[in-house]
């Protein structure tokens, strides 16, 4: 149970509603104004009456660049084509992404790594003797033009973050972002540039408490396991929750909601970066979870009801058709639209987007759900809350 002292010193305090158990009270909040208490009803999700339309990061050139990634060829086109087929793009503000500069990419990545990536990208040299040092090769081949791809993805996420800073929107979407494995000086797991970190760093120009929630099948490199709660000034600012093999929507949402409820109370975020890798969906070649887009959509709705500036990123998703279905469905969730189960005819529909993605499959490995709060002002009150939350909500196979 969290005490008042664990609530990060906020002027807003939360008390259980008289006559209601904590379970029934849920996320309803009592706010104190002097000696008076007032019930604050939970806000409606962003899909009901949101005044500003979401920003959708898109341009034909950006989609074409993202289509070039060998691990997910043409995936960006499939996603956009389906979003367009449902006419969802007409309900969003389309913003053309900028390309990240070397200086912007260097806010996280080392100069040496970026310079080497640029060099081998120009030469198309996958056998450079120094490439192994930088993680290039195997799952991150140094193909011609890969630096331009990385700069495009990084720039798109920075563009989305800037829209949130400028107040252009409350939700900004970059489905071709979310490449969370890249390290400061090393490519990893199909990721050449960690655009999620670049987005967080840009958002910190305005927001001092940013919550990073990662619902991809795999945790980002270096984030650790259930026993890792951060290091140094970031100690107790990370929560890792192991998830059981074969998990389905209902149980996944229960875990996600239970963890996020306590994290939100303890951390009091001002903005959210949400990575929604679609490799959690049943039928993905990574074959571990038996999720459907509906389950992920419930988690998304829960986060959106906080009404915070929210940056939405993609990530993994290697069944390309299922990934397009999932992210299109989630776009509908953001817009508050119920989509027809019959996929409209569109350019990329034939033999690729005509089957259901809701049937579960056999699963093999144990990944994680991750929740990583970032703050430029660490709070000592967060420590007890966050560490106890790991113990309370971890779920092992």
N, C-alpha and C positions, 0 to 999 in steps of 0.2 A: 504494500500500500504506500502511495506517495504522500508524504506530509507536506504541509505548507512550505516548510523550509526547503523542500526539494523542487520548488516550482520556479527556480531561476530568478527569484526576486521580483516577480512581476507585480504590478499594481492590481491586475485582475487575478482574483483568487477563485478557485473552484471548490464548491461544496456539494455533497450529495443532496439532492432534492428531498426535503422532508417527506417521509412516507414512501419513498422509493428506494429499493435496493440499488446498489451500484450498477447491477446488470440492467435493471429497468431504466435507470437514469441515463445510461449510455453516455453519449458525448454532450448531453445538455449541460450548460454551464451557468453557475450563479456568479454574477458580477457585483462587486461591492463598490458603492459610491458613498464615501463617508460612512454613515451608520446604516445606510439603506442597502438592501440586497435586491437585485433584479434578475429574473430568469432570462437568459438569452437562449432563444430557440435555435436549433441547428440551422445554418443557412442552407438554402437550396443549392443543389449542384449547379455547376456552370452551364448546364444545358437548359436551364429555365430562366429566361429573361436576361441573360448576360448582355450588357449594353454594348460591349466592344466585341466584334467578331474575332475569332482566333486568327493569328497570322500563320500562313502556310508558306513555308520556304520552298520556292519552286522557280525554275526556269528550264527551258528545253536544253540549254547548254549544261546546266547542272545535272539533270537527269542523265544525259548522254555520258557525262564524265563518270557518274556513279555506276552506270551500266558496265563500265570497263573493268571493274574489279572482278578478277577471275573466279573468286570463290562464290560470288553471287551475280553471275552474268545476267544482265537485263532485269534484275530485280527491281531497280528503281522505276523502270518503265512500267513494269507490271503493277506496282503499287499505285503510281500516279494514274495509270489507265483505268484502274478500277474505281479510284476516288472520283475521277472524271465521269465515269459511266453512271455513277450514282448522283452526279451533279453536286457533290459536296463541295467542290472547289468554288462554286458560285456563292457559297455561304461563308466563305472565308476571305480574308484580305491576303492576296498573293503578293509576296515580297521576293524580289530577285536577290539571291545571295551575292555577297561580295566574296572575293578570293582573299584568304588570309595572307597577310604580309609575313616576311621572315621575322620581323620584330614581334608580331602578334603570336606567331607560333613559338617563339623563344621565351614567351612568358612562362612556359612550362618545359619545353624540350631544350636540350643543350644545343649550342651552336655547332658543335662538332657533329652531332647526329644529323641535324638538318642539312648541313653542308654536304655530308657524305650521301644522304638520301637524294639530294638535288643532283649531285655528280653522277651517281649510278643511274638515276632516272633519265638524265639527258643522254647517257651513253647506252642505256639498255643493257648494262653489264651485270649479269646475275652471278658472275664468278669472281668478282673483285675480292682480293685476299682479305681486305679489312671488313667485308660485309658481315662476316660471322660475328664479329665483335658487337655489331649493331643489330643483331637479330634478323638480318636479312637473308632470305633463303628458306627453303622448306615451305612453311605455311605463309611466309611473307616474302615472296620472290621479288627481286629488284627489277621489275619490268620497266620498259620504256614508258615514261609519262606518269609513273606512280607518284612522284613528288607533286605534280600538278593535281592529281586526284586528291592527295592528302590535304593540300592547301585549299582545294574547293570545299571539302567536307568541313575542315576547320573553320573556314570563312563562313559557311552556311550556319553553323552553330553559333558563332560569334554574332552573326547578323540577327539570329533569332533572339539571343540574349539582349542585344542592344534594343530590339523592339520592346522588350519588357522594361528595360531601363527607361526608355523614352515615354512609356505609358501608352504606346500604340495599341496594346492588347493586354489581356490578363493571361492568355495562353498562346505560346508560340510553338510551332511544330516543325521539326526537321527529321522526317522518317529515315533519311539516309545517313543520319548521324548516329551517335551512341557507340562509337568504337572505343571501348573502355579498357582494352588490354595493353595498349602501347605505354611504355615507360618513358622516363625523361630522355634516355639515350638509347632506346632499344625498341624495335618493332616486335610485336608478339600477337599470336592468335588472330591473324588476318588484319591486324590493326597497325597502321603506320603512324598515325597521329591520334593522340587522345583528345578528341574534340569535346568530350564530356568535361574534362578538366579545364579546357580553354573556355568553355561556356561558363563554368563556375567562377573562374577568375575574372571574366568580364562582368558577371553579375555582382561581384563583390565591390565594384565601383559604386554601387548604390545600396545593395542589401548586405547587412553585416552578419546575418544568420541564414545560411543557405543549407537546406536539407537535400542531400542527394539520395534518391531511392532507386535501387537497381533491381529490376525484376527479370533480368535476363537469366537464362539457364545457368550460365557460368558467372562466378564472381570475378570482378576485375583483378588483374595481376597485382599482387602485393596487399590485397585487402584481408587475407588471412582466413581463419576459421572461427568457430564459436568462441574460442578462448582468447582471440585477439580483439582488444578493445581500443586500439590506437596507441601511439607512442608520443612521448614528450608532451608538448602543449596540446596535442590532439588526443591525449589519453582519455578514455571514456567517451569519446565522440564517435565511436564506430560500434555498430551492432551487426553481428553476423548470425543468421538463423539457419541451421541445417534443415533441409527439407527431405522428406521421405521419398524413396523411389515410387513412381507410379501415382503420385498425388493427383487428385482431381480438384475440380473447381471449388466445391464447398469447403473442403478442409483447407485448401490454399488460402482462400479468402479469409477464413476464420483466423488463421495464423497471421496473415498480413494485417488485418484490421486490429488484432490484439496488440501487435507490436507497434504499429503506427500510432495508435491511440495514445500509448504511454510516451512514445518519442515526441509526439506533438506537444503534449503537456509539459514534458521536461525541457525540451529544446526551444520551443516557441519560435519556429522558423519564420522568416520574412519572405522567403522565396523557395521554390522547389525545382530541382532538376530531376526528371523522372525518365529513366532508361527502361524501355519496354521491348527488349529483345523477344522475338517471336519463336525462338527455339524451344520455348516451353510448351508449344502447342503439339498435341498428339499428331504423330505422323512425321515429325521432324527427323532428319537423319541422325541427330544426336540422341534420339529416342530414350528419354528418361522420364519426362512428365506426361501425364494424360490430361492436359489442360485443353480448354476451348477458349476462343476469344471472349466468351461470355464471362468466364471467371476472371480473366485479366481486366475486362471491362468493369467489373464490380470494384476491383482494387483501384482502378483509375477514377471511378466515380467518388470513392471514399476520399481520395486525395483532392479532387477538384472541389469538394464541398468545403474545404478550408478557405476557398476564395483567395488564394495567394497567387502572386506572379509565378507561373509554372512553365518551365521549358520542357517540352516533350521530345524525346529522342528515340530512334529505333535501336538497332543493335544486331544481335544474332537473328537467325531465321533462314534455314538452309533448305527447307521445302518452300520453294519460291512462291508457288501458288497459295499455299496456306499462309505465308507471310503477308501476301497481298490482301488476302481475306481478313486476316487479323487486324492489320493496321487500318484498313478501310473501315472495319467494324468499330475500331477504337476512335477513328475520326468522327464517325456517327455519334458515338458516346459523348465526345467533347461538344458536338453541336446539339446534343439532345434529340437526335433523330433515330427512329427505329427503321432499320433498313430491311427491305424485302429479302427473303431468303433466296429468291430467284435472282441470280446474278444477271444484270443486263448484258445484252450483246455489246461487245466493244472490240477494239482492235486486237487485243491479246487474249481473247476469251477462248478461242478454239483449242481444245485439248489441254488447256492449262488451268482454267478457272471454272470448271463445270461440275466438280465433285464436292461433296460435303467434307469439311475438315473436322467434324465433331466425333468421329469414331476413335476410341482409345486404342493405343498400341502397347506392345510389351516394352518395358523400360529396363535400363541397365545400370545407370550410375547415380551417385548422390551429389547434386549440386547445392547451391545456396540461394536463399533470398537475402539481399543485402540492404541495409539502411545506413547511410553515412552522413551525419550532420557535419557541416563546415561552418566555422565561425571565426571572425577576426578578433572576437572578444570571448575567449573561453570562460565559462562560468563554473565555479567550484560547486555550485548547487546541482549541476548536471551529473556529476560523477556517480553518486549513489544511485540515482534513478536509472541511469543507462546501464550500469553493471548489473543491477538487480533485474533489469528487464531481460538481459541475455539469459539469466538463469531461469526466469519465469516462463519464457516463451520458446526456448530451444526445443526442437523436435527431432529426435534421432530415429533412424530406421531400426 
